[in-house]
Amino acid sequence: MSQELYAEYGQLTQKIQLLTQQLQSLEQNHAELEMLVDAIKNFSNLKKGEKILAPIANGIFIDATLNDNSFFKINVGGGAIVSKSTEETIDMLEKQLGEITIVKAKTRDEYASVIAKLQTIEHQVQSGLSQMNNNNESSE
């Protein structure tokens, strides 16, 4: 394998690893958002005054009483929190799901393109090896 092909093959292999990690992360984010949409929809079944567990931090909860299940408080960045209705919240999350779906598709396309390049390099190497073997056999 020529030095250039070897270097390109190594770079493409690293890119495949990176794209695989990105796809896994996107899949996880997508699944979490879908679960969040379902949880928000289920909140409409709760009644004012019901006891709930409210998360304080990862794996830490506090007992709470539900005062209003029709509005959610959303951190929009920079320490700013806004109230959104159930419908607005679900719409926002579904928009994020759509954006993730688009990024996943683009990442899958890029993954397929890199795989095709890797296969081309492998084919070039195999052809080169076959040619070298044929030349060695004919010179004997």
Residue pairs with C-beta under 8 A, 6 or more apart in sequence:
1 9
1 125
1 128
5 121
5 124
5 125
8 117
8 121
9 118
9 121
12 114
12 117
12 118
12 121
13 118
15 114
16 111
16 114
16 115
16 118
19 107
19 110
19 111
19 114
20 111
22 107
23 104
23 107
23 108
23 111
26 100
26 103
26 104
26 107
27 104
29 100
30 97
30 100
30 101
30 104
33 93
33 96
33 97
33 100
34 97
36 93
37 90
37 93
37 94
37 97
40 72
40 86
40 89
40 90
40 93
41 86
41 90
43 69
43 86
44 69
44 70
44 86
46 52
46 66
46 69
47 66
47 69
48 66
48 67
48 68
48 69
49 65
49 66
50 65
50 66
51 63
51 64
51 65
51 66
52 63
52 64
52 65
52 66
53 61
53 62
53 63
53 64
54 61
54 62
54 63
54 64
55 61
56 62
69 86
70 85
70 86
71 83
71 84
71 85
71 86
72 83
72 84
72 85
72 86
72 89
73 81
73 82
73 83
74 81
74 82
74 83
74 84
74 89
74 92
75 81
76 82
84 92
